[in-house]
Amino acid sequence: PARALLVPTGVKMTNEPPKGLRANMLGSFITDPIKDPEFFDGVAGDNAWAWKPMLFGLVFFHAVMQERRTFGPIGWNIPYEFNNTDLRISVRQLRLFLESYAQVPFEALEYCTGEANYGGRVTDDKDRRCTMAILHRYFDPEALAPGHSFCAGESADAKLYIQPVAETHEEYCAAVRQLPMLASPEVFGLHPNAAITKDLKETRELFEACLLTQSSVGGGGGSSGDAMLTRIAEDISSKLPEDYDLEAVQAIFPVDPMQSMNTVLEQELTRFNRLIVIVRASLNNLKKAIKGLVVMDAELEALATALLQGARPALWMKRSYPSLKPLGSYVADLLRRLEFLQNWIDHGMPDTHWLSGFFFTQAFLTGAKQNFARKHAVSIDQVDFSYNVLDETPAGTPEDGVYVYGIFLEGARFNKDTALLGESEPKILLTDLPMMWLRPQNVTDLPEVPHYSCPLYKTSDRRGTLSTTGHSTNFVMYLKLPSDQPQSHWVLRGVAGLTQGDD
């Protein structure tokens, strides 16, 4: 006989959504109020014909919103906890609107469902843009026609995700049961490469969990572990350059109202000096602790554990630029950034700038706008960039603006043959964006061309903390990339620019 599940008083239980698109949709159809026959079949009036197709679309939308979380940042910048409460209020609101208006109020339903009910949880403006793009696929007059496909892919499974020819609750449940067990990324609006991204994410989480089960260094590293730590610390210390002489740099690049890049360089050197100091000091203290000259405190023990595991030490990241690279790649990246700045000091401002090499990228971009604004005597708040992708590396410096390189594209690629955004090639997750000319112009002079407003982030994690500007600290700017596809196509793809990879 079945036994009742006894829950102790005061204990709260969480009802997790079923895993998988099909299970998620089926679970929604058998919960209140949808499973209630009176509610499901009780809509009357002029809009009764739209009730069940729109209800099916709303359930589909709810499942997609939850399942996109499994794809990591390419699905959502922030993994929101959408739940049955969001669906329940949206379903009741859908019925109310259909019964209250003579025609189907698509715009009102989109706003209330996307911006209020689900959007109330969304704190990132790029995720809000994605929410509305997803919802429009289901709250659209064409989506109510039987046989309408909700998947733009060419695979055989994609043809199964359609508006069913059904009338009763049982027929709708039967149509959901006919869906594939494993949903293609194309159902969520993503490129098929997103399946690789999802698998890599799950693998990374598994290995990180395995590393947490290992004993710490303090539990008994042994003489061999101490020797390895010493070699790692000495190797990194030997590669670090001396601190930058800020006074000497100021003498070469004095403050100049007409050349803001001098101030940008000084600020960058100051930030990198702080990082170099903490890296060098922590490594020296670790070597002393191994020899027994100083106490191995919690910070040094955490540093030792990170070095042995090939991870970024938390002590360094407190003063570091954002990065998700492992230890070896992080050190190599840091040295390359320092070399970029040293070449600037030795040979003057470069003709082309490695955008990924800046500690605080926004200061560099603002400096480029300030130079234009002061040169042409215009207000800086009336200045914005035009984004020109170049065919080849230019000679010299531009009259206005800067040439930049080092940007990656995730979720798409730049097709050099068409000079437009294009679909990613199979199994290629990141592609290089060609060198760009960021040309400051008066906002009234900016050309209006079809484009995709591509968000540029510092790391592939995409999310950060909200700053006073209202943007995430990981967000840099929008790149306006030429495209012959509507904005929603690339928004659903999760296309974004990155200043650095994870490797």
Secondary structure as UniProt FT lines:
FT   TURN            9..10
FT   HELIX           21..29
FT   TURN            32..35
FT   HELIX           37..41
FT   TURN            46..47
FT   HELIX           48..67
FT   HELIX           68..74
FT   HELIX           84..100
FT   HELIX           106..110
FT   HELIX           111..118
FT   HELIX           119..121
FT   HELIX           125..136
FT   TURN            137..138
FT   HELIX           141..144
FT   TURN            146..147
FT   HELIX           157..160
FT   HELIX           169..177
FT   HELIX           185..188
FT   TURN            192..193
FT   HELIX           194..212
FT   HELIX           217..219
FT   HELIX           222..239
FT   HELIX           246..252
FT   TURN            257..258
FT   HELIX           261..291
FT   HELIX           298..309
FT   HELIX           314..317
FT   TURN            318..319
FT   HELIX           327..347
FT   STRAND          352..354
FT   HELIX           355..357
FT   HELIX           361..376
FT   HELIX           380..382
FT   STRAND          383..389
FT   STRAND          402..405
FT   STRAND          408..410
FT   STRAND          413..415
FT   TURN            416..419
FT   STRAND          420..422
FT   TURN            426..427
FT   STRAND          430..432
FT   STRAND          436..442
FT   HELIX           443..445
FT   STRAND          451..457
FT   TURN            460..461
FT   TURN            468..469
FT   TURN            473..474
FT   STRAND          475..482
FT   HELIX           487..493
FT   STRAND          496..498
//
